[in-house]
Amino acid sequence: MYVCVEIIDPGQVVYVDSGLDGVVGKAVILECGSTRPDVYIWGFTQPGTNAIKAVVYDFGKGPKLQKLAQSLGDLQLNSGAASLSIERLPLAAEGLYTCQALYDTDQGAKLYYYYIHLRVLVPVSKPYILLSDASPAEGSSVWLRCGLENGTGPLYFLWEHETYSGLVNTVSQGNSSVFNMTEVNRNHTGWYRCVARNQVNQERSDRIWLDIIFGPDIPQIDVTPYSITDRGYSAQERQTVSLLCQAQSNPPSQYVWFYNNSQVYTGSQFTIPWILRMNTGTYACLAQNTYLNTRTRKTISLTVFYPPDGSPSCSVLPAMNYSSLNLTCSWPGGLPPPSLRWTTNLLAQGGAWLGGEGAWPANNVSVLQSGSQTSNNSLFTCLGMHPALNTSTQCTARAWSPYGEPVCSAYATGKNQYLLLSCSWEGGSPRSIVWWEGPKGEGRGQGVETSNILVLRSNSTQDGQAYTCYAKHPLDTYTRTCSLRLEAPVLLTQRSVVSVFEGSDVQLTCILQANYPPVNQIVWFNNRRQEVIQGTEKYVLRRAAAWTNLTVLETDGTTDNGQYWCSASNAVGGAEIPVTLLVKRYPMPPNVTLVRLVYSSRQRREVELEWQIEGEGEGGEGGGLTGFILDHRLEEAPGRRRGEEEKEKDREEAGADSADQEEQRQKKRSSFSPWKQVVVLEARERVHTLGNMTPTDTYQIRITAVNHRTLGHPSPPETPADPPFSAYPAVIGAAIGGMLITTIVTVLLFMYIIRNRNNNPRLHDMLFGMQHSRSRENINLPDDEVMGGVDGEGGATEQCPSPIPGPSMSSPRAASPASPPLPAEDNEPVNVTITVMATG
């Protein structure tokens, strides 16, 4: 198949020039116009040459790849367009791509040249650092170079410096890969990292350490413990003294210690674990940098003193049966012994000396101070002095009375087996003395500092007994007391009899008026003497420290009436209080009467009801009307009742009591299904339409008034009536016409029977009978008279046999034998007596 394109007026050839960047190893798409041309040729020109070589073409028979395409990477042609896709782009694919596209349009052929300059970019490789000197001396110059294996320019370089503490900052950035530092110092020490970046990506080098060599500086000597005098450092005898020498240097300095110009130790820290007075002298530290062969030196003076260890200790103790204070100051050790002196406050504040003028060279000093003459919160100071100390040392003691009053409390063990009486008077210096005294002398003479506990065995006889706690302090002129009176619990309630209407929630209160020691818990028991536990559906407990309330939910008169008990007990005794709950029934509502009950249509699917109330009900508290309940029931199937009646009849024939059977039959005839509640109506309603009725069923409906949970008397059950028929006059006329026709037919039938009684004697006797025929009015016919005359003349009496056994009836005789028989006339009037019984 050949495709020919006739170029009528190609006009100007369109040239489109563009550039495209690709990355080695990635994919790139070269577009040949926005729409697929009818004929196209892709060509490639290597950089530095002018020759265009075909890569792929399509003259209408599908694309054809040339051998050159194999060297340009994985080439693929988009079938829906003329775009060229190169997967895994190689460096050799860089160059000029030309797409010659020919379009067959309505205006003729159009020729386009698409020039795409493809540039293949190479990502930068991971850089590396070259360093001119890894350990330069402080003040020299250093350069760092950032090397790369691959990467298309332009390239951008950034240098980072990381210190000992991890702080990173940028020190240089630009197009140069070399970072120069002149006159480096110790602050340039640290990690250096190079970051190289081009148009494609950026990479970071591994960090390299630059170590600046310097020092040593003048050493710094730290003496521990630190104590300095006019003559230099000082230390107390038998202490551990540490001399630490530090000089800034890299590499670190080496240290040598000298005592009185004699080398005694090599190292930074020289420790004398047990310094003696003979260790007084001069100490010098020599610091050396072996790399630079430099050194520095510093000398100090150390004097050893040996006063008493620590400082004086002060205390205030009771004396003379807690009526006075004993001030004691102690400071053991020291040569010579220290001098101690008591004062009410520091001398600088004008304090007075206690115990006379001057100080006593001793390790312990005691002074007796009257408690009644000492004000509360007095501060006493003991001054200690030693020739080895430049300043005096001191300790203080404060005499103060406990705050407030003694506090008494009582509590019992877990099962109220023992009763513990606690008395405490916290605080104070010196401590107070506390003791108990009971009604029988319990605890007397058993004084204890600050707090005292008296243990008693629980007993109900302790109810109402008082126990007194006594507390005494040297600064108080009288003895403090606090008392406890032990009491069994006393319970109160707001209402001993609580009444509530059924269905409501009611709260029973129980208040703890007095008790000591405190009860563990107030317990409620219900009307069945069962303990009420929190979390049940029937009861809710709300507790506080002095009360517990019980809430009975949705009260019911049959189960919730009765006495409820609130109980509490402690180690002295127990108490309980009854609360009577009366659950009242709501009063009876007024009676209800159905005044209208009729189907709404002949389909019998809806019933319209109307009712009215009678009276006001019981009234009183809680009386009223809250709604109505509408019930209905179904009459059972009549077929089932007929079968039951037949069985009853069989039992009656078998000899059962006829009266009982009749009563049972009456019950069966009026059998209905149980009443079913249909709907609950509001109290204001008086009319309602009941739907969803089954037309073939027979219903009975009643309505009951409701007062909350109390049901009134239901209305008499009634069956819905059918709606009035609109053709009532026609029905009445048809009924009257039918009655007239029936009467005429009956009369004609009787006349026929009477006229033909001889032909149908059985039918005649069945209707009129034979015994009482003479008592009724005779029906005289002309034929009878003729026949009677003949018989009366002397002829033989003819007996007519009766078809039914019984007394025979003689035929009447004729009046005269000479008279000939007269012909019967059909129009002769006949007298007939007719008895009609109407059943309704």
LOKE-687553 format. One record per residue: z, x, y of N, C-alpha, C in turn. Coordinates in steps of 0.05 Angstrom, whole numbers, plus 5000, padded with zeros to 4 digits. Layout:
<rs>
ZXYZXYZXY ...
</rs>
This chain:
<rs>
500050174976500050005000500050185025 498350125044498150285068498850105092 500250225110501050085134499650205157 498150055172496550155195497750035220 498250205239499150115266497050175286 495949985298493850025318495250045346 494950275358496050325384494050245405 494450005417492549895436492950035463 495450035473496050165499498950265497 499150505486501950595481503350635507 502050675529503450725554504750995554 507051015567508551255568510351285544 510551535533512451595512515151625524 517251505511519951505521521451735508 522751905524524352125514527352075520 528952095499531852055502533252305493 534752435511536052685504539152645505 540552735484543452705482544652935467 547252965470548753175456550853055438 551653195416553653095397555153335386 557753305385559453515373560453425346 560353605327561353555300563353775292 564853725272566853915262566053995234 566354255229565754365202567354215181 565854135160567153995138567553695142 567053595166567353315172564653175171 564552925177562052765176561152715205 558452685207557252625233554852435229 554252265248552052075246550252115270 547652155264545652185284544051925286 544051805310542751545313539851585324 538051415312535251415321534751145333 535651105358535250855371537250645362 537250425376539050205369537950025348 535350025343534149855322532450035305 531949935281530450095261527450095269 526250335273523350345279521650285254 519150225260517350175237516450435223 516150635240515450905229517151105244 518351295229519951505243519851755227 520351985241520452255229522752395242 524552495224526752665233525952955231 526353105253525753395252528053555261 528153815253530453995259529354255270 530554355292529854605304532354785305 532255015291534455195290534855325318 537355395325537855525351536355795352 535055855375533556095379530656085371 529855845360527055805352526055565366 523355535365522055305377520655125357 520655215331519255055311520854815303 519454585301520654345291519854295262 521854285245521254245217522353965208 520553835192521253565184523653565164 525353375168527653345150527253095132 526452875145526052625130524152455147 522552295133520752115147520451865131 519451655145519051395132516651265146 514351255131511851125141511550845132 513750715124513650435115513950415086 513950645071514350625041517150725033 518950745052521550845046521951125055 524351225059524951485069524351705048 523351935058522752165041524252405052 526052515037527552755044525853005038 526053205056524653455053526553675043 525553895034527154115023529154215044 528354205069530154305090532754155091 532753905082535253745084537453855067 536754015045538854125028540454335042 539354475061540854685075542454565098 542154315105543554195128546054045119 546754055094549053905084548353665068 550253495064549853255047548753035066 545953015066544652825083544252555069 544852345085544352075075543151915097 541251735090539851575109540751285107 541451165129542350885129539850705126 539950555104537550385097537150165118 539250075132538849865151537949965178 538050225182537150345208535950615201 535250755222534051025218536151245223 538751175224540851375230541151565207 541851815213542052025194545052105193 546152095168549052165164549252425149 550952605160551352865147554252885139 554752895113557452925103558053225099 560653295102561553575098559753765114 559853735141558053865159558354175157 556054325151556254615150555454735178 556054995181555255125206552255135210 550855145187547855165188546654905200 548154695201547054445211546954435242 547854635255547854635284545054685294 544154525313541454555324540454305338 537854285342536654065356535253875335 535953625335534853425317533153245334 530653205323528753035338527952805320 528152565331527252325316524952205331 522552205319520152085330519951805319 520351605336520451335327518151175338 516751015321514550855329515250565324 515150385345515850105342513349935346 512849745329510649565331511649315345 510949275371511949055386509648865393 510348645406508248455414506448565436 507448755451505848875472504349115462 504649185437503349415425505349615415 504449835406506150045395507650185417 510150255411511850405429512850655415 512650885428513451135416515851255432 517851325416520351435427520851705414 521851895431522852145421525852165428 527452185406530352215410531152495403 532152645424533052915420536152915419 537253025398540153035394540853325390 542353445408543353715406546053705391 546053785366548453775349549854045352 552354035360553954275361556154265341 556354465323558254465301560654635311 562954505313565354635322567054725299 568354955302570055075281572955055291 574854925276577654915284578855195285 580855225302582255485303583855515277 583955755267585555825244588455885254 590255915235592955975242593056255255 594156275279594156535293596356715282 596156975288598157175281598657345306 600957485306601857625330601957925324 600858075343600958365342602858455365 604758635359606858705378606659015382 606759085408606459375413608959525405 611359415409613859545401615859325394 616759315369618659105360621459155370 622159405377624959465386624759645411 623859545433623759715457626459745470 626759955485629260005500629159835525 631459765534631659605559630459765582 628559635597627259755620624359845613 623559845588620859925580618959685581 616259745576614159525576613359465547 612559215543611759115517609458915521 607458915503605458715502605258585475 604458325474604058175450601258055450 599858065427597157965425597157745404 595657525410595357295392592557315379 592457385353589957415339589157165324 586357125322585156895308582956995290 582756855267580456915249578056745256 578456485261576356295267577156115290 575056005303575655805324573455815345 572355585351570255565371571555555399 570455715416571555725444570555475459 571755435483573755605495576455575482 578055795482580655805470582855805492 585055685485587355675503589755775488 591455945501593756075488596256005503 598455955488601055895499603156055484 605056185499607156345488609856205492 611456205470614056075470616156285463 618556255476620756435472623156265463 624456345441626756205430629156395430 631356305444633756475447635556445422 637856595423639856585402640856295398 641156155420642355885418640355675410 637855745405635755555397634255435420 634755515445633355415468630555525469 628455355470625655435470624455375497 623155575509621755535534619055675534 617255585550614555705552614655935572 613656175564613756415581611056485592 608856395578606156465588604156275576 601956215591599856045580597256105596 595056085582592456135595590356205575 588056315584585856375566586056645553 587956805562588257075551590057065527 589357215506590957235482593057445483 593357585506595257805508597457725528 599957775521602257715538603657985543 603758055569604958315577607658265590 609658435583612358435595612958715604 613558745630614359005642617259015647 618559235642621459275646623059055632 622859055606624358845590627358905593 628858685590631758705590632858555566 635558555564636758435540636258125538 635658005560635057715560632357655546 630657855543628057805530628357815500 630657875489631057875460630857595450 629457565427629157305414626657285398 626057025390623656965375621356895394 618956995386616556935401614456805383 613056605394611056465378608656415396 606256435383603756395397602556125388 601455975407600155715401597255745411 595255725392592455735400591155455397 589455385417588355115418585455135428 583754965415581054935425580454635426 577854565427577054285430577654125405 577954255383578354115357581254075351 582754295352585554285343587154505356 589754515348591454735356593154825332 593855075332595455195310597655365322 599855385308602155545317602455775297 603056005308603556245291606356245281 606856415261609656465253611056615276 613656565279615056695300615656985292 615957155313616457435309618857515327 620557685316623057765331622558005348 623357985374623258205392626058295398 626758535390629558635393629658845415 631058785437631358975460633759145455 633459405457635559595453636859655480 639659635481641059685506643959765499 645459855520648359905519649160185509 651860215506653960005510654859985539 655859735547657059705573659959805572 661359785595664159865596665759675578 667359785560668859605541670759425555 671259195542673259005551675458995530 677959045537680159045518681858795522 682258645500683958405500686358455483 688758415494691258455480692458185472 693158155447694357905437696957975423 699257845430699557645451699357765478 698357605497697857705524700457705540 701257935550703557955567703158205584 703258175610702658395628704958435648 705558685654707658755674706358945694 708159035712707159225732706159485719 707259545696706559795683704359755662 703259525661701059475642701859245622 700659265598701159055578703959105566 705158885557707758905543707658735518 709458805499709658655474712558665465 713258465450715958455439716058585412 718358705407718558855382718358665358 717258765337716858625311714658415313 713258405334711058225335708558365325 706558205318703858315311702258325337 701358565344699858605368696958675360 695058535372692158585366690858685391 689358915389687859025411684859005403 683358845418680558785413678858915434 676959095425675159225443672359125439 671059035461668358925460666759045482 664259145475662359255494659659155487 658159045506655458935501653659165494 652259135470650559355461648759245439 646259365438644359305416642959565408 643359645384644959525363647959535370 649559375355652459365363653659635364 655659655382656959915386658859975363 659360225360661460325342663860405359 666260325349668660355366670560555352 671960705369674060895360676460855379 678860815366681360775381682961045382 684161085406685861325410688561225420 690861345408693561295418694661565428 695261565454696161815467694262045461 691561995464689362185460689062275431 690262125412689862195384688461955371 686362025355684761805342686561685321 686761415322688361265303686861055287 684460975297683160755283680160755291 678460665272675560635277674860335272 673960205293673159925291673659785317 672759535318672959385343675759285348 677159195327679859075331681959245318 683859345334686059505325688559335325 689759285301692059105298694459265289 696659215303699259335296700959115285 701259085258702558855247705558835253 706859045257709859045261710459255282 710059175308710259365329713259435334 713759685339716459785345716459905373 718959945381719260055408717960335411 717760485388716460745389713460735393 712360495391709460465395708560445424 710460475442709860465471708160705477 705960665494704260885502701560795513 699560985513696860915523694960885500 693160685502691260625481688460625494 686560785482683860815493681860725473 679560585482677460495465674860635473 673460775454670960905458668760755444 666660665459664360515448661960695448 660360695425658060865422655660705413 653260775424650660665414649160895401 649160905375647961135360644961135363 643660905368640660905370639861035396 641260975418640661105444642261355450 644361395432646161625436647561605463 648761365469650261325493653061235486 655061265505657761195499659261125526 661360955523663160885545666060875535 668060865555670960885547672660735567 674860615556676860475573679660515561 681760555579684460615571686360405583 688460315567690560135576693260255569 695460135581698260225575699659985562 701160035541702659825526705559905523 707359715532710259755531711459555512 713359645494714559465474717359395483 717959125486720659035492721658875468 724358835466725458695443727858515452 727258305466729358115472729857935447 731757755449732157565427729657405421 729257335397726857185389726956905402 724656815410724356545420725756505446 727056265448728456195473730956045464 732856005483735255855476734655575466 736355475449736155195440738655045449 738154805460740254635471740654385455 743054285454743654035440746053905453 746153635452748353475461749453325437 752053365431753253235408755653075417 756352865401758752705408761252865401 763452805416765952935410768252745417 770552795405772952645410772452345407 771652275382771251995374769351855393 767151995400764951885416765851805444 767851965454768651925482767852155500 766852375489766152605504763552725493 762352915509759953055502760453345496 759253455476759453735469756753865474 756554035496754054165503753954435490 751954485473751754735458749154865465 749255135472746955295478746955545459 744755585445744655805426742055965430 742356235429740056415431740656665415 740156665390740956895373739057125377 740157375371738657625372738557745399 736957975401736558115427738558345430 737458555441739158785448738558865477 740558855494743258745489743158445486 745458315479745458025476744657895502 743557655500742757515525745157405539 744857325564746857185580746156895582 748056715575747556425574749356285594 748356075606749855925626748855635627 750755445628750055155630750155065659 748354885666748354755693747354475690 748154295709747254015707744253995713 743154165729740254185734739654465743 737154525750736354785758737854875783 738455135785739855235808738255195834 735655195831733955165856734454885868 735454695852735954425862738954385869 740354605871743154585880745054485859 744554555833746354465812748954615811 750954505798753554625795753854745767 755354975766755855105740758054945725 757754955699759754825681761255045667 763855005665765555205651766255445667 766055435694766855655710764555825719 765056015737763056185748762156395728 759756505732758756725716757556635690 756356825676755056775651756456925629 756256825605757556945582755557095565 755857355562754157495544754757435515 753457235505753957145478751456995468 751356965442749056825430749456515430 751956425432752556135431754656075453 754155855468755955765488756255455485 758755355485759255065484761054985507 760554745518762054635540762754345533 765254255537766053985532765853825559 764353605558763953445582764953165577 766553055596767652785593765352585594 765352385575763252185575763551985598 766051915605766351715626765651825654 765652085657765052215682762152305684 760552235664757752325663755952075667 754252095686752451875691750151875670 749051635667746951605647744451755656 743051865636740552015640741052275655 743352405650743952665662742552885647 741453075662739953305651741753555653 742053695631743553935630741654165622 741954395636740154625631741754865624 740755005603741955255594740055485602 740955675619739355895627739956135609 737856275600738256515584736856745597 738156975599737157215613737457455594 735457645597735557885581734258105597 735358355595734158575610731258625603 730458555579727658605571725758395582 726858195595725157975605725257995636 722957955648722757955677723857695689 723657475674724757215684726557115662 728256925671730056795653728656585637 729756515614728656295598730756085596 729955845590731855625590731155415570 733155245565732755005549734254785562 733454535558734754305571735654105550 737653955557738553735540739253505559 738453265552738953025569740852835554 742852745568744652545557743952275568 743352085551742651825560743451615540 744051385550745051175533742651015522 742850905498740650735487740050505506 737550425506736650195523737649935511 738149745529738749475520741249445504 741249265485743549205468742849255439 744949285423744349305394742749065384 741049115365739348905354740148845325 740748595320741548515293739348345280 739048375255737148215240737948195211 736947995198737547955170734947885155 734747985131732447925114733347945085 731947805069732647795040730647945024 731448014999729648134981727647924971 725748014955723447844947724247574936 726347564919727147314906729847214916 730547294941732947204954735447284938 735247504923737547594907739647724924 738747884943740648024961739847964990 741947975007741547925035742248185050 740348285066740748535080741048475110 743448565121743948535149743448805162 741648815181740949065194741749055223 743049285232743849315260742949585269 741549595292740549845303740849845333 741350085343741450135372739850395376 737150355378735350585378735550735404 734951005402734851175425737551295432 737651415455740151545464740451825455 741851985471742452255464745252315475 747152375458746952375429746652095418 746252075392745851815379748451655379 748151395380750451215379751451185350 753851075348754951015321755050715318 754250605295753950325290755450255264 756950025264758249935240758549625240 758749505216758849215212761749135207 762448895214764948765206764448475200 765048395174764548125166767147965166 766947705159769347535159771447625139 770647765119772547865099772848175101 772148285124772448575129770248745117 767948625111765748775099764648975119 764249225111763049435127764849565147 767349485149769149605169769749895162 769550065183770050355179767750505167 765350385164763050525153760950565174 761650725194759850775217757650965209 755150905219752851065215751351095241 750151325246748651365271746151185272 745751075296743350925304742950665289 742950665262742350425247744150405223 744950145217746650095194745749845180 745749855154744849625138747149545119 747949295121750049185103748649015082 749249075056748048935034749948735023 749148475022750748255012749248124989 750648024969749447864949749147574959 746847464955746247194966748146994954 749146814972751046604963750946384983 751046134973750945904990753445875007 755746014999758145995014757946145041 755846315044755546465068754346295091 753646045085752445875105754545825127 753845885152755645845175757446085180 757346295164759046525168757846715189 759546845205758647025227759347305219 757447485225757747775220757247915246 758948105253758748245279758148535275 756348645291755648925290756749055316 758149285313759249435335757749695339 757249775364755850015370757350155394 757650415392759050565412757450825419 757450895445756151135455758051275474 757951555475759851695492759451625522 757151545531756751485559757651195566 758251025546759150755551762250745550 763450595569766350565569767350345551 765550175541766349965523764449955500 765249815479763749795454761749555456 759249605449757249395449757349245422 756548985423756548825398754048645397 753448565373751448355368752348215343 751847955341752847785319750547635306 751047575281749147405265750747175253 749646935255750746715241748746625220 749546635195747746575173747546265170 745146165169744745875168742545805147 743145595133741045485115738945345132 736545315123734445185139735144895146 734344815170734544545179731844445187 730944235174728244135178728243875194 726243835211725843595226723043505223 722643245228719943135228719642945252 717342925263716942745286717142455278 716242385254716442105245717042115215 719241985208720041975179718441775164 717341575178715641375165713041365181 710841415167708241425180706541215167 705441045183703640835172700840885183 698840825167696140875174694340685158 692140605170690240435155688740605136 688140495113686740635091684040735101 683340975091680741105098681041295121 683341295135683741475158685241725148 685041945165686542185160689242165175 691342265163693942245174695242525172 696842595192698242855193701242805192 702442945173705342935169706543205179 708543185197709543425210712243505197 712643775197715143885188715844115206 718144095220718944295239721544435230 721544695231723844855223725544895248 727844745250729444755274731244995274 732645055253734545285252734545395224 734645665223734945795197735346095202 737146215187737446505188738746595162 737546785149735046925155732646745153 730346835165727946665165727046595137 725946355134724846275108722246415104 721446445079718846575073716546385079 716946125072714745935075715745655073 714545475088715145185086713145065066 714244925047712644815025712544515027 710244395023709844105022709444014993 710643784986710243654960709043374965 707143294949705843034953707542814941 706542574941708042344931708442344901 707242534887707842574858709442824853 710842924874712543164873711043404863 708443424870706843654863706543824889 706744084886706544264909703644254919 703444224945700744224958699844504963 697544574953696444844956694044824976 693845034992691645045011689045064997 686944925007684344944996683544704979 685244504975684444264960682844074977 681343894964679643714978681243484991 683643434981685143204990687043275013 688043525014690043595033689143845049 690143855074689644085092692344165103 693044425100695544535110694944705135 696544655156696444825180699244935185 699345205186701945335187702345495213 704845515221705645695242708445805234 709645965252712146085245714345875242 714345665258716545475257715645195249 713345155240712444885231710144915211 709944705196707644675177706944385176 704444315181703544045181701743995157 701943765145700343685122698543455131 695943485127694043275133692943165107 693342895104692242755081689542635090 687442705075684742625082684042365068 682742185083681641935073683741785055 685841695068688041575054687141335038 688441305015687841084997690540944990 690640684993693140544988694040564959 692340594940693140594912694140874903 693341084917694141354907695741514927 695741434953697041604973699641484984 700341244977702841134986705241274974 707441294988709841404977711041614994 713041754983714541964998713342234993 713042385015712142665014714542835023 714843065011717243235016716443495028 717943575049717643835062720143995054 719744235044721944395033721744675044 724144795048724445075057727045185047 727145445042729545565032729645855041 732145965044732546245049734746345031 735846575037737946695020740546545021 740946385042743546235045743345965032 741145835033740845565021738145455026 737845195020735245075022735544795034 733344675042733344405053730544285049 730544015047728043875045728443605059 726143505069726243255085723943075075 724442815070722342645061720842515085 718342465081716642325100715242105084 715641865092714441635077711741565090 709741545073707041485082706441195072 705841025091705040745085702040715092 700440675072697540645076697040345076 696440235100696039945103693139865099 692939625088690239515084689439365110 686939395118685939255141686138955136 686738785157686838495153684238375144 684538145131682138005121680437915145 677837955142676037855163675537555160 674337425179673837135177671837075155 671836825145669936745125667136705136 665236725119662436705127661136475111 659436325124657936105110654936145116 653336125095650536125098649535855107 648235845130647235595141644235565137 642935775130640035755125639235965105 637835885084637036065063634435965051 632136065060629535955052627536185051 625636155032623436355030621736325055 620636545064619036545088616236445083 615336455058612636355051612536275022 610336165013609936074985609836314966 609236554977609136794960611936874950 614036774963616836824954617537124953 616637274972617237564973619337624995 619837455013621837495033623537245036 626137295042628037075045629237095073 629236875088630436875114633136755112 635136905123637936815121639036785149 640936595151642436555176645236465168 647236575181649936515173651636485199 654036385194655936365216658736415205 660536515223663236585215665036345221 667236325206669136105208671836225213 673036165235675736255241675736535252 678136655254678536925264679637115244 679937035219681137215199684137235202 685237445191688137485193689037575220 687237725235687837825261690038035261 691538065283693638255285692538535288 694338735283693539015286691439085265 689239205274687039275256685239055248 685838805259684138585251681538585266 679638445254677038435267674838425246 672438475255670038465238668338705244 667738855223666139105227663339085215 662838875199660138855188660038645166 657738625153657238435131655938585108 656538495084655238595060653638375047 651038415042649338215031648838295001 649438094983649138144954647137934943 645838004921644337814906644537874876 643937664860643837704831641537534820 640637604796638337474783639237294761 637837064758638336894735636937014711 638337024688637137144664634736984654 633037114638630536984629631136744613 629736514618630336264603629636284574 627636444567626936464538629336574522 630736764534632936874519635136664517 635536494538637636294537636936084516 634336004514633635804493634235904466 633636164461634336274434637236264429 638936324450641836314446642736034441 641435834455642335554451641735464422 639435554411638835474383640935594364 641735844370643835964352646435814355 647135724379649535574383649335304369 647035184370646734924356647134954326 646035174315646435224286649335264280 650835404297653635444291655135174294 654235004312655634744315655234574290 652734574280652234424255653734534232 654434794233655934914211658834844212 659734694234662534604234664134724257 662934854276664534974298665534754317 667534814332668734624351666634554372 665934294374663834204391664534244420 667134204428667934244456667534534465 668534724448668235004455665235084456 663734984437660935054437659534944462 660334704471659034594495659734764519 662234854520663035024543661535294543 661235414519659735664517656835614525 655735384517652935324524652635294554 654535174567654435144595654435414609 656135604598656135874610653536014605 652435974582649836114577647636004594 647735734599645635624615645735724644 648235784653648435884681648936184682 647936334663648336624662646636764683 648036944698646637104718647337404714 645637574725646237864724648537924744 649738164741651938224760650938234789 652738194808652038204836651238494843 649238514860648238774869648238774900 649438984911649439004940646639084950 645638934969642938974979642939135005 644539045024644439175050647139125064 647939315082650339295099649339245127 650339025139649338935166651638985186 650739005211652639045233654038775239 656338805254658038565259656638375278 654838475295653638295315651338135304 650338205280648038065268648837795257 647037595260647437335248644837245233 642737385235640237315223639137565209 637937535186636837765172634537665153 632537835150630337775131630537975108 630737865084631038035060628338045046 627238285043624638325031624738435003 622338504992622038624966623138434944 622638174947623537984926621337954905 622137904881620237844859619737544858 617237464861616737174863617537024838 617337144815617837004790620836984783 622537124797625437124791626836914807 629036834796630836644810633236794820 633836774846635936934858638236754867 640636864867642836744881643736954901 644436864926645037044948647636954960 649237154967651737104981652137325002 653937275022654537465043657537475046 658537725052661437765053662037915079 664037825094664937965118666638205110 666438425127667838675121669438755146 671838835142673538955163674339235153 672739435161673139715151672939715121 675139745106675039755077675939495064 676639295081677639045070675238845069 674838725045672638535041673838255044 672338075058673137805060672237645036 672637385037671737205015668737175017 667337214995664437184997663636885000 661436845013660436575016659636464989 659636194985658636074960655836174954 655236254930652536344923650536114925 648236164937646135974939643536094932 641735914923639035994915637135934938 635436114945633536054967631735824961 631335664981629535424979626735504986 624835344975622035384982621535275010 619635385024619035285051617834995049 618234835070617034555070614034565068 612934365052610034355047608734195071 606534295081605234165104603733915097 603033865071601433625063603333415052 605733375064607733195054606732905054 605432795074604532515073602532465050 600732655046598732615024600132594997 602132774994603632774968605032504965 606332394986607732144984605831914977 603431914989601431704983600531724955 600031964945599131994917601331894898 603831954905606031874887606231564886 605931424909606131134909603731014894 601331124898599031024883599331054854 600431284845600931324817602831124805 604931054821606930864811605730584808 604030504827602830244825601030224801 599330434796597630434773599230424747 601430564746603130564722604330294717 605130154739606329884735604229684725 601829694735599729514726599029564697 598729814689598129874661600329784643 602929814652605129724635605129424631 604529274653604528984650602328894631 599929014634597728934616598429004587 599829224583600529304555602429104543 604429014559606328814549604828554543 603028474560601628224555599928244529 598728464524597228504500598928484476 601328604477603128604454604128324448 604728164469605727894465603527714454 601227744465599027574455598327644426 598627884418597927964391600328044375 602427884377604827964362604527914332 602727714325602327674296600627894285 598827994300597128214290598628474290 600428504309602028754310605028684312 606028564290608928484291610828724293 610128934281611929174282612229264311 610029284326610229374353611729174370 611328914364612828704379615728724374 616528754348619328764341620629014352 619129224353620229474363621029454392 619429304408619929284437622029064442 621828824428623528604435625728544415 625428654391627528604371627228324359 628928274336628828024322631427874324 633728004326636227874327636627714352 635727824374636327694400633927574412 631927494396629527374407630127104420 632126954407632626684417634226694443 635726914446637326924471635726984495 633227074492631527124514629926884520 628626874542627026654550624626634532 624126394521621826354503619226374517 617426474503614726494514613126284499 612526054511611125834498608125854503 606725854481603825864483602725604471 600525514479599325264467598825294438 598325514428597825544399600325494384 602525564394605025524380605725234378 605225094399605824804398604124664377 601624724375599924594355600924644327 601624904323602524974296605124844290 606824804310609424664305609024374298 607024244310606523964304605623914276 604124074266603124034239605424074220 607124264224609324314205611324094206 611723984229613723774232612923514219 610423474213609523224201610323214172 611223404161612023394133610623584116 609023724127607623934111609524144101 608724284084610424504073610824714094 613224824094613925044113612925304103 611425424120610225684111611925914122 612726084104614326324112612526564115 612726684139611126934144612827174137 612027324119613727564112613727764135 616127884138616528084160615928364148 614628504163614028774153616528954152 618628874167621129034167623228874154 624728994135626928834122628828724142 629828484136631728354155631428054152 632827904169632627614168629927524176 629027334161626427224166626527024190 624327004203624126824226622226604219 623126344221621426114214619626054237 617225954231615225894251615925634264 615625594289616225334302614225124293 615324874291613724654281612324504304 610024344298608524194318610123944326 609623834349611023594359609923344346 607223324341606123074331603923154311 603923014287601823094267599122984274 599022764292596422644298594922804319 596422964333595023104355593423334344 591123344352589423564343590123824358 589524034347590124294360588524334386 589824424406588524464432587424754433 585224774446584225054448585825224467 586125464461587725644478586125724502 587525734525586225814550587326094558 585526244562586326524570587626534597 586926334615587926354642590526204646 591726104624594225964626596426154634 598126074653600226264662602226314640 603426564639605326644619607726754634 610026674626612526774637613527014620 613927244633614727484618617227604632 619227674616621527824626621228114619 621228284640620728574636623128734645 624128894629626429074636625429354639 625729464662624729744668627129914675 627330144662629430344668628130584681 629030644704627930874719629831114716 628631324709630131584707629231774729 631031894741630432074763631032354755 
</rs>
